[in-house]
Amino acid sequence: LEDIKWMGITYMVSGGSFTLLALVGLILKCYPVLNTRQKKVKQSMIILFIVLIILTIFAVAVVFATSLIYSLSIVDLPLTEYSKIACALDMDGSCTGCDSPYEELVCPEWSKDDVARVLQTITKQSATIAAIFLVYALATLKYGFVLFRHVSRYQIEYV
């Protein structure tokens, strides 16, 4: 469970990055280009936008690949790990003995296969969400490149 804790943190960072990208996009939308200096500022903001989305794509792709790997084969954990995971996953209170110092008395209601199936389901859901984020991020990257091309073509010299 501790080995994949970083995936949750990466999801949070990706969500924060998407929020920051939305804010930068809003600023880009509202920022006018009336002279050469403003054009350079807008181009710099677009470059920041593109760099942020590339970092987001990398993070989401890593989570997607890791989720797929874990969903296809749950690593063989010791029985105590399965018991701890069952206690952590139990939302209904169906696990008994979670506070017991004896390993064999911790959550006898859940078998090792039950825990493995639940973990595989969770990692498959994680892979699906990461795939959706990845598609969204790739579309956003395309938007960033198109926007940069359009801004670089602006002609703002007045007669």
N, C-alpha and C positions, 0 to 999 in steps of 0.2 A: 504494500500500500504506500509506503514511503518512496518506493522507486518511481512511482508514476505521479507523485504529488506535483511535480513540475509541470505536468500537463494542465492542471487546473490553473496554475499561475500563468502559464502561457496563454490560456483562454482569456484570462482577465486582462493580460497585457494586450492581446489582440483586440478585445472589446474596447479598451481604452484607446488603442491606436485607431480603430475605426471611428470612434467619437472625435478624436483629434483631427482625423482626415475630414470628417463632416464639417468641423469648425473651419479648417483651412479652406475647404471648398466654398463655404458660405462667404468667407472673407474674399476669396478670389472672385466670386460672383458679384460682390458689392464694390470691389475696388475698381475705380475708373482708370482708364489709360488716356491721359490728355497730353503727356509729353514723354520725352525719351527716358527721363528718370523713372517715371511711373511704370513705363514699359519694362525697364530692367528690374524694378522691384517685383512686378507681377511675374516676370519670368523666374526670378529667384524663388518666389513662393511656389510656383509650379514645380520647380526642381525639388524643393522641400517635400511637396506633396508626393512626387514620384518616388523619392527616396523612402519616405515613410511607408508607402504602399508596398514597395519591394521588401522592406523589412517585415511587414505584416504578412506578405505572401510566404516568405521564408518560414516564419514562425508557425503559420497555419499548415504549411506543407509538412513540417516536422511533426506536428501533432497528428495530422492525417496519417502519415506513414507509421508512426508509433502506434496509433489506435488500430490500424489494420494488422500490424504485427501481433499486438496483444490479443486482438479478437480472433485471430486464426489459431493461436496456440497460447493458452494461459500457462505461464511458467509454473513448473511443479513446485509448489510452496510446501513447507512443513505443515503438519496438521495444526499446530498452534497458530500459524498465520491464518489458516482458513477459519479457525474459530474466532479469531479477532476480527476478521473481515466480516463474518456472519453477524457478529454483534454490532459492528459498525453499520452494516447495511439494513439491519432489522429496524423497521419503522413501526411495526404493529405491536411489538413487545412479545413476539412469539419465541424469542430466544431466552432461554433460562440459564442461569449460572454464569452470566458474563463477568461477575465480580469474583467468581470462584478461583482460588489459587491452584486448583487441580485441573489440568488441561483436559482430561477426559470428561469433565463435568460441564465444560463451557459449551453452551449451545448444542446439545445433542440432537436437537430437532432438525438441524441443517446438516446434510451430508456434504462430503467433499465435492461431489458432482453437482449438487445444488448451488454451492458457492461458485464453482467454476462456470456454470451456465449463466448465473446472474452477472458475473464479471465479464463474460463474453458478450452478453447483451449490452452492458454498459459501454464496453469499448466499441461495439458496432454502432451504437448511437453516437458516440463521440466521433467516430470516423465519418458518419453521415453529416453531422453538424460541421465538421471541419471541411468536408467536401463542398458544402453550401457556401461557407465562408470563403473558400478558395476560388470558387467560380465568381463570387461577388467581387473579391479582391482583384482578380484578373480583368474583369470588366472595368473596374475602377482604374487600373493601370492603363488600359487602352484609352480611357477618357483623359487621363493625365497627358499622355503623349499627343493625342489629338488637340487638346487645349494648348499645349506648348507650341505645336506647329501653327495654330491659328494666331496666337499672340505674337509669335516671331514674325508673322507676315503683316502685322499692323503697320500702317504708314500714318505717321502722326505729324509730319512736317506741315506747318501752316505757311501760306503765302502772304 
